[in-house]
Amino acid sequence: MLKKVTVETALNAEMDEHLGYAKHHPSKSTNSLNGMIYSRHPLVLRPKTKAV
């Protein structure tokens, strides 16, 4: 368990450094989503069809 926590902490720190801001904190850039996605078109899922 300690190994998992250590690895997760290291990966989160690496991601924060890569993005330039910590998780759940505002970005200094206007080009970020921060987990909020707004779309005019809802996602439509369709079943796969077999090629004949």
mmCIF file of the C-alpha atoms, coordinates in Angstrom:
data_MODEL
# 
_entry.id   MODEL 
# 
loop_
_atom_site.group_PDB 
_atom_site.id 
_atom_site.type_symbol 
_atom_site.label_atom_id 
_atom_site.label_alt_id 
_atom_site.label_comp_id 
_atom_site.label_asym_id 
_atom_site.label_entity_id 
_atom_site.label_seq_id 
_atom_site.pdbx_PDB_ins_code 
_atom_site.Cartn_x 
_atom_site.Cartn_y 
_atom_site.Cartn_z 
_atom_site.occupancy 
_atom_site.B_iso_or_equiv 
_atom_site.pdbx_formal_charge 
_atom_site.auth_seq_id 
_atom_site.auth_comp_id 
_atom_site.auth_asym_id 
_atom_site.auth_atom_id 
_atom_site.pdbx_PDB_model_num 
ATOM 1  C CA . MET A 1 1  ? 0.000   0.000  0.000   1.00 0.00 ? 1  MET A CA 1 
ATOM 2  C CA . LEU A 1 2  ? 2.826   2.408  0.837   1.00 0.00 ? 2  LEU A CA 1 
ATOM 3  C CA . LYS A 1 3  ? 4.408   1.717  -2.554  1.00 0.00 ? 3  LYS A CA 1 
ATOM 4  C CA . LYS A 1 4  ? 1.106   2.551  -4.328  1.00 0.00 ? 4  LYS A CA 1 
ATOM 5  C CA . VAL A 1 5  ? 0.706   5.831  -2.430  1.00 0.00 ? 5  VAL A CA 1 
ATOM 6  C CA . THR A 1 6  ? 4.315   6.799  -3.172  1.00 0.00 ? 6  THR A CA 1 
ATOM 7  C CA . VAL A 1 7  ? 3.951   6.084  -6.895  1.00 0.00 ? 7  VAL A CA 1 
ATOM 8  C CA . GLU A 1 8  ? 0.618   7.945  -7.120  1.00 0.00 ? 8  GLU A CA 1 
ATOM 9  C CA . THR A 1 9  ? 2.095   10.971 -5.336  1.00 0.00 ? 9  THR A CA 1 
ATOM 10 C CA . ALA A 1 10 ? 5.069   11.027 -7.710  1.00 0.00 ? 10 ALA A CA 1 
ATOM 11 C CA . LEU A 1 11 ? 2.842   10.718 -10.785 1.00 0.00 ? 11 LEU A CA 1 
ATOM 12 C CA . ASN A 1 12 ? 0.512   13.479 -9.579  1.00 0.00 ? 12 ASN A CA 1 
ATOM 13 C CA . ALA A 1 13 ? 3.477   15.784 -8.958  1.00 0.00 ? 13 ALA A CA 1 
ATOM 14 C CA . GLU A 1 14 ? 4.790   15.013 -12.447 1.00 0.00 ? 14 GLU A CA 1 
ATOM 15 C CA . MET A 1 15 ? 1.371   15.782 -13.994 1.00 0.00 ? 15 MET A CA 1 
ATOM 16 C CA . ASP A 1 16 ? 1.133   19.069 -12.057 1.00 0.00 ? 16 ASP A CA 1 
ATOM 17 C CA . GLU A 1 17 ? 4.558   20.058 -13.362 1.00 0.00 ? 17 GLU A CA 1 
ATOM 18 C CA . HIS A 1 18 ? 3.611   19.085 -16.926 1.00 0.00 ? 18 HIS A CA 1 
ATOM 19 C CA . LEU A 1 19 ? 0.301   21.005 -16.893 1.00 0.00 ? 19 LEU A CA 1 
ATOM 20 C CA . GLY A 1 20 ? 1.664   23.982 -15.009 1.00 0.00 ? 20 GLY A CA 1 
ATOM 21 C CA . TYR A 1 21 ? -1.061  23.960 -12.322 1.00 0.00 ? 21 TYR A CA 1 
ATOM 22 C CA . ALA A 1 22 ? -2.293  21.611 -9.609  1.00 0.00 ? 22 ALA A CA 1 
ATOM 23 C CA . LYS A 1 23 ? -5.421  19.479 -9.844  1.00 0.00 ? 23 LYS A CA 1 
ATOM 24 C CA . HIS A 1 24 ? -8.627  21.431 -9.068  1.00 0.00 ? 24 HIS A CA 1 
ATOM 25 C CA . HIS A 1 25 ? -6.798  24.768 -9.331  1.00 0.00 ? 25 HIS A CA 1 
ATOM 26 C CA . PRO A 1 26 ? -7.407  27.343 -12.068 1.00 0.00 ? 26 PRO A CA 1 
ATOM 27 C CA . SER A 1 27 ? -5.069  27.460 -15.030 1.00 0.00 ? 27 SER A CA 1 
ATOM 28 C CA . LYS A 1 28 ? -3.243  30.631 -15.991 1.00 0.00 ? 28 LYS A CA 1 
ATOM 29 C CA . SER A 1 29 ? -4.052  29.811 -19.615 1.00 0.00 ? 29 SER A CA 1 
ATOM 30 C CA . THR A 1 30 ? -7.413  30.177 -21.334 1.00 0.00 ? 30 THR A CA 1 
ATOM 31 C CA . ASN A 1 31 ? -6.784  26.898 -23.159 1.00 0.00 ? 31 ASN A CA 1 
ATOM 32 C CA . SER A 1 32 ? -7.829  24.415 -20.467 1.00 0.00 ? 32 SER A CA 1 
ATOM 33 C CA . LEU A 1 33 ? -10.949 22.440 -19.569 1.00 0.00 ? 33 LEU A CA 1 
ATOM 34 C CA . ASN A 1 34 ? -10.501 21.723 -15.845 1.00 0.00 ? 34 ASN A CA 1 
ATOM 35 C CA . GLY A 1 35 ? -12.983 18.877 -16.133 1.00 0.00 ? 35 GLY A CA 1 
ATOM 36 C CA . MET A 1 36 ? -15.882 20.933 -17.458 1.00 0.00 ? 36 MET A CA 1 
ATOM 37 C CA . ILE A 1 37 ? -17.005 20.173 -20.997 1.00 0.00 ? 37 ILE A CA 1 
ATOM 38 C CA . TYR A 1 38 ? -19.926 21.999 -22.554 1.00 0.00 ? 38 TYR A CA 1 
ATOM 39 C CA . SER A 1 39 ? -21.272 20.959 -25.920 1.00 0.00 ? 39 SER A CA 1 
ATOM 40 C CA . ARG A 1 40 ? -24.216 21.983 -28.043 1.00 0.00 ? 40 ARG A CA 1 
ATOM 41 C CA . HIS A 1 41 ? -24.474 18.448 -29.447 1.00 0.00 ? 41 HIS A CA 1 
ATOM 42 C CA . PRO A 1 42 ? -25.090 15.552 -27.054 1.00 0.00 ? 42 PRO A CA 1 
ATOM 43 C CA . LEU A 1 43 ? -23.148 12.333 -27.509 1.00 0.00 ? 43 LEU A CA 1 
ATOM 44 C CA . VAL A 1 44 ? -25.158 9.780  -29.495 1.00 0.00 ? 44 VAL A CA 1 
ATOM 45 C CA . LEU A 1 45 ? -24.132 6.137  -29.220 1.00 0.00 ? 45 LEU A CA 1 
ATOM 46 C CA . ARG A 1 46 ? -25.106 3.816  -32.042 1.00 0.00 ? 46 ARG A CA 1 
ATOM 47 C CA . PRO A 1 47 ? -24.739 0.036  -32.191 1.00 0.00 ? 47 PRO A CA 1 
ATOM 48 C CA . LYS A 1 48 ? -22.017 -1.358 -34.427 1.00 0.00 ? 48 LYS A CA 1 
ATOM 49 C CA . THR A 1 49 ? -23.158 -2.816 -37.725 1.00 0.00 ? 49 THR A CA 1 
ATOM 50 C CA . LYS A 1 50 ? -21.531 -5.798 -39.368 1.00 0.00 ? 50 LYS A CA 1 
ATOM 51 C CA . ALA A 1 51 ? -19.982 -5.278 -42.783 1.00 0.00 ? 51 ALA A CA 1 
ATOM 52 C CA . VAL A 1 52 ? -21.529 -7.601 -45.383 1.00 0.00 ? 52 VAL A CA 1 
# 
